[in-house]
């Protein structure tokens, strides 16, 4: 619906739509012309309204045209709007809107002022070396952090609004000339077609971006650090910012991303390679150690060395539970402790996790409910899971599934389950990017930044696992000419 020429008709209609008591309709005079400023009290900068709108307005004299009135307001965020719906949307976003009598055009002033958290190091990506800045819940602040990292005219932001009631601003971020335009178009189309009451966090959006409805693995990457995000979009990915969330999403997603740590790129390639191999080995222990231990106890005692078998036999004397139930019971205890430590206040949670783990574990062993080897294996498996924290929830579920197979079918069942697991991994694609690249399919050029961290001179080209343009990112030939 277009704006009416009559000011009173506009006010009547807008008051029917904006019924909340914190919406202010402030009548003013622009010379001989009547006007009204509409804004929400608690989310606009009232000082700016006085200095940049009201003060120039009261200096006007005589009857002026709308263009002359507009030219009197020297404000950088001034936009002309033409519909009642756009007036309501701008007011709800925190802007101040000026409607003028005998004019079908209104002026929107960007005067929103929200409280925002200070920029700090994100708790999910701490580093010993490297930048310590993290994204916050304010979309303009997050965009400014990216602009600070990449001062290029090729850094592009495209805006979308999602949510029937929240009307959440969302921004797609990519580097023009590197990102695949068809991917950008596809993502923007998906965002525009989302029909939901409210988007309160970026996790709401990630559920809609996956191409597979049912998958235990995540299909969208995420990060809280501007330097990591800058590196990802320079490889050809597209980032998605959601206002109100400090976590930026990235598409496409590769499984190897979560085995790479921010500190890998600020330390020597040797230490980074060792750290990545340790993470991979830890994940294998976390997933398969409890399952193989239970299968060996139940079906394949000959696989256990004799000295260790004697230790196990002595430790399980009097244990009322079978090996599989004993392992399930121990894992359940640790999962409960983990959940309690997360839900409780920070300092109380630390006490619960430490004291609970020590007291419950030792008491359960002394009481003859569980054995010491089982307790040690579950504890080692739980610690190994957190070497790749982004995949901890996924691997926790897989660990239990492998344990169920081991207790039911033994070692042969585990081998079949592993085969099914890897078949699913190597056939999984999302936005034309194989989840297990560069291992499946094998891309030798991308192996230089997989479990092996190559030197800078080896990383001249962007990953072939991603469909990007402008493949070369480092030109050592030009560098040598400069010398």
DOLUMPA-897968 format. One record per residue (C-alpha): residue in three letters; x, y, z. Coordinates in steps of 0.25 Angstrom, whole numbers, plus 5000, padded with zeros to 4 digits. Layout:
// DOLUMPA-897968
ALAXYZ;...
//
This chain:
// DOLUMPA-897968
UNK500050005000;UNK500650134996;UNK500750255005;UNK499550355005;UNK499650495002;UNK498950535014;UNK499750535027;UNK498550495036;UNK498150375028;UNK499650325029;UNK499650345044;UNK498350275046;UNK498750155037;UNK500150145044;UNK499550155058;UNK498650035055;UNK499849955051;UNK500850005061;UNK500049985073;UNK501149965083;UNK501250075094;UNK502750095092;UNK502550145077;UNK502550305077;UNK501850395068;UNK502550525069;UNK501850645061;UNK502750755056;UNK502650875047;UNK503450885034;UNK503251035032;UNK501751035028;UNK501750885026;UNK501250785036;UNK502050655038;UNK502250545048;UNK503450465052;UNK503150325056;UNK504150245064;UNK504350145075;UNK504750205088;UNK505750105093;UNK506550065080;UNK506850195074;UNK507850305077;UNK507050415082;UNK508250515083;UNK508350495068;UNK506950515065;UNK507050655072;UNK508350695066;UNK508150635052;UNK506650645050;UNK505850735059;UNK506950845059;UNK506950865044;UNK505450845043;UNK505150965052;UNK506051055044;UNK505151035032;UNK504251155028;UNK503151165018;UNK502451055009;UNK503550965003;UNK503450844994;UNK503850704998;UNK505150714991;UNK505550844998;UNK505150785011;UNK506050665008;UNK507250745004;UNK507150815018;UNK507550685025;UNK509050665023;UNK509050515028;UNK509850405022;UNK508750295025;UNK507550365018;UNK506650275009;UNK505350315002;UNK504250215004;UNK502950204997;UNK502050095004;UNK501350085017;UNK501949945019;UNK503350005017;UNK503050105027;UNK502650005038;UNK503849915035;UNK504850035036;UNK504250075049;UNK504349935055;UNK505749925050;UNK506150045059;UNK506150155049;UNK505350285050;UNK504350315039;UNK503850455035;UNK502550465028;UNK502150595022;UNK500750655019;UNK500450665004;UNK501550565000;UNK501450414996;UNK502950405000;UNK503550385014;UNK504950395019;UNK505650285027;UNK506850325036;UNK507750215040;UNK507750255055;UNK507750115061;UNK508550095074;UNK508549955080;UNK509449915092;UNK510549815087;UNK511549735093;UNK513049775093;UNK513949705083;UNK514649595091;UNK515349465088;UNK514349355085;UNK514249235095;UNK514149135083;UNK515449175076;UNK516549215086;UNK517949225081;UNK519349245087;UNK519849325074;UNK519049405064;UNK517849505065;UNK516849495077;UNK515749575071;UNK514349505070;UNK513049535064;UNK511949585072;UNK510449595072;UNK510349725063;UNK510349705048;UNK510949845045;UNK512149815055;UNK512349675048;UNK512349745034;UNK513349845039;UNK514249735044;UNK514249675030;UNK514449805024;UNK515649825033;UNK516249695028;UNK515949705013;UNK516049845008;UNK515649814994;UNK514549854985;UNK514349714981;UNK513849684996;UNK512349674993;UNK511149675003;UNK509749644999;UNK508549665009;UNK507349575011;UNK506249595022;UNK505749465028;UNK504649435038;UNK503149475039;UNK503249535052;UNK504749555055;UNK505049615041;UNK506549575043;UNK507549645034;UNK508449535028;UNK509749575019;UNK510449485009;UNK511849515008;UNK512849464997;UNK513949514989;UNK513549544974;UNK514449474964;UNK514749364974;UNK513349304978;UNK512549234969;UNK511349324965;UNK510449204963;UNK510649164978;UNK510349304982;UNK509049314974;UNK508649174980;UNK508949214994;UNK508149354993;UNK507049274986;UNK506949184998;UNK507049295008;UNK505949375001;UNK505049245001;UNK505149225016;UNK503749235023;UNK503949235038;UNK503349325050;UNK504749365055;UNK506249345053;UNK506849365066;UNK508249305063;UNK509049255051;UNK508749115055;UNK507349135050;UNK507849165036;UNK508849055035;UNK507748955036;UNK507149015023;UNK508449015015;UNK508748865016;UNK508448795003;UNK508248655011;UNK507048655020;UNK507548535028;UNK509048535031;UNK509848515044;UNK510948605039;UNK510748755038;UNK510648815024;UNK511048965027;UNK512349015033;UNK512449115044;UNK513449205051;UNK513449325061;UNK514849385056;UNK514949485045;UNK516349435041;UNK515849295039;UNK514649345031;UNK515449435022;UNK516349315019;UNK515149225016;UNK514449325006;UNK515849344999;UNK515749194996;UNK514449214989;UNK513449195000;UNK512249285003;UNK511949335017;UNK510649365023;UNK510449465035;UNK509249465043;UNK508849585052;UNK508849545066;UNK509849435065;UNK511349435067;UNK511549305058;UNK511749325043;UNK511349205034;UNK512149165022;UNK511749085010;UNK512248985004;UNK512748905016;UNK513848805016;UNK514048705027;UNK515548735028;UNK515248875032;UNK514948835047;UNK516348765047;UNK517048895044;UNK517248985056;UNK517449145055;UNK518849125062;UNK519249035050;UNK519449155041;UNK520249235052;UNK521249125056;UNK522249045048;UNK521748945038;UNK522448835045;UNK521748855058;UNK520448875051;UNK520548745044;UNK520848675057;UNK519648735063;UNK518748695052;UNK519248555052;UNK518948545067;UNK517548595065;UNK517248495054;UNK517848385063;UNK517048435075;UNK515748425067;UNK516048285063;UNK516248245078;UNK515048325082;UNK514148255072;UNK514648105072;UNK515448085085;UNK514148055094;UNK513547975083;UNK514747885080;UNK514947865095;UNK513547815097;UNK513647725085;UNK514947665089;UNK514447635103;UNK513147575098;UNK513547505085;UNK515047515082;UNK515847485095;UNK517047435087;UNK517247575082;UNK517647625096;UNK519047605100;UNK519147505111;UNK519747595122;UNK518647705119;UNK517547595119;UNK518047545133;UNK517847695138;UNK516447705132;UNK516047565138;UNK516547605152;UNK515847745150;UNK514447685146;UNK514347585157;UNK513047615164;UNK512547715154;UNK511047695152;UNK510947755138;UNK511347695125;UNK512447765117;UNK511547835108;UNK510547885119;UNK511747925127;UNK512348015116;UNK510948075114;UNK510748105128;UNK512148175129;UNK511948255117;UNK510548295122;UNK511148345135;UNK512148435127;UNK511148485118;UNK510248525130;UNK511448595137;UNK511748665124;UNK510348715122;UNK510248765137;UNK511648835136;UNK511048915123;UNK509748945129;UNK510248995143;UNK510849125145;UNK512249135141;UNK513049115154;UNK512049015159;UNK512148935146;UNK513648925148;UNK513548865162;UNK512448765157;UNK513248715146;UNK514548705153;UNK514048655167;UNK512848575161;UNK513848505151;UNK514848465162;UNK513848425173;UNK512848355164;UNK513948285156;UNK514748235168;UNK513548205177;UNK512848115165;UNK514148035164;UNK514348015179;UNK512847975180;UNK513047875169;UNK512047935159;UNK513047955148;UNK514447915145;UNK515748005145;UNK516047975130;UNK514648015126;UNK514748145133;UNK516148175127;UNK515648145113;UNK514348225114;UNK515148345120;UNK516248335109;UNK515148325099;UNK514448455105;UNK515648535105;UNK516048495091;UNK514648545086;UNK515048685090;UNK516248695081;UNK515248725070;UNK514148805078;UNK513348845066;UNK513048695063;UNK512948655077;UNK511448635077;UNK511448555064;UNK512548465069;UNK511848445082;UNK510648385075;UNK511548295065;UNK512348245077;UNK511048195084;UNK510548135070;UNK511848055069;UNK511748015083;UNK510347955080;UNK510947875068;UNK512147825076;UNK511247775087;UNK510347705078;UNK511147655066;UNK512547665071;UNK513747705062;UNK513147655049;UNK511947745052;UNK512947865055;UNK513647845041;UNK512347845034;UNK511847975041;UNK513248035038;UNK513048005023;UNK511648065023;UNK512148185030;UNK513248215020;UNK512348185008;UNK511448285014;UNK512548385016;UNK513248365002;UNK511848374994;UNK511348505002;UNK511348634994;UNK510848774998;UNK510748884988;UNK511648804978;UNK512748784989;UNK513148644993;UNK513048645009;UNK514348555009;UNK515148634999;UNK516348634997;UNK516348495001;UNK515148444993;UNK515248474982;UNK516748484984;UNK517248624980;UNK518848624981;UNK518948774981;UNK518048794993;UNK518748695001;UNK519748805004;UNK518748865014;UNK518048735019;UNK518748655030;UNK520048705025;UNK520248855026;UNK521048895015;UNK522049015014;UNK521549155009;UNK522249124995;UNK521448994993;UNK520049064995;UNK520149154982;UNK518749104977;UNK517349104984;UNK516748974987;UNK516248894975;UNK515248824985;UNK514448954984;UNK513849014971;UNK514549144971;UNK515049244960;UNK516449304960;UNK517149174964;UNK518549244967;UNK518649314981;UNK520149334982;UNK521049374971;UNK522449344974;UNK522949374960;UNK522549524962;UNK523149524976;UNK524449474970;UNK524449574959;UNK524349684970;UNK525549634977;
//
